[in-house]
Amino acid sequence: MYKNLFNKYIPKKYLGQHFLKDKNIVDKIITFIYPKKQDILVEIGSGLGALTKPVCNFIDHLVVIEVDYDLLLSLRKYSFYNKLTLVNKNVMHVDFKKLSIQKKNMLRIFGNIPYNISIQLILYLIQFRQYIFDMNFMVQKEVADRLIACPGNKKYGRLSVIAQSYYTIEIAFNITPHAFYPQPKVHSSFIKIKPKFPALYPWRKIHILEKITCLAFQKRRKILKNSLLNIIDTNNLMKLNINPNVRAENISVQEYCKIANFLFKSKYFIT
């Protein structure tokens, strides 16, 4: 699909660049995102324009955030270039609240994001969730499985609990390495993330939830009353209707939030 561009541009390994090349997958993604003219769309990581170009067929304006200036320059040759607002910046330094206010609408964020920042980015965006309508991302399949994992699943862990406290997440479809250049060593998933309103737990207190899940999942085989021994006793767990004798992977997202709320209300602030 982008053979000539692949010949001219050498992917930068340190940026985790794997460019989408399969047109069938591109079409599937665009159909799933379903961009509409009135949408305020923000692409994270334009790459060689595999998603940028077809999205611009449906809208008049697209914000593109790309840390690699060479890739932004490569977009100049396209007829849709005048539809783009280019942001040459590390996405972890972008103020999405400010962007939403400037555009006077909620944001729809999408992209084939580098797998080495996917978890960090998804958690970073929690603080902006009231300004985001939805997010559609390509991520490593293993990360997608962890994001949606339920209690009792071996992949259920800290990421599952924190992400599900603020988001509704679904896997749209899985993708083989052959759809990319260069081919990654892992399979991928395209996921939809929608902020929860209201969230199960307040953002300003997320440090408490992070601490609890860190202690609980640090040694997964420990039962809860032992892993959380230093922050909440067995009697208080039982008062919350939480079984103190089960392992971390058997406690629901709601129950973790219940523990975090108890610690906050009891003035047990965790730093």
Protein Blocks (a to p, Z undefined) as FASTA:
>chain_A
ZZmmmmmpccdfklopacdfbfklmmmmmmmnopafklccddehjknolmmmmmmmmmmb
dcdddfblklmmmmmmpmklmmpccddddfklccfklmmmmnopacdddddddfklmmmm
mmmmmmmmmmpfbdcddddfklmmmmmpcehiakbcfklmmmmmmpccddfbdcdfklpc
cddfbdcdddddddddddfbdfklmmmmmmmmmmmmmpmmbcfklmmmmmocfklmmmno
pafkbcfklpcfklmmmmmmmmmmnopacZZ
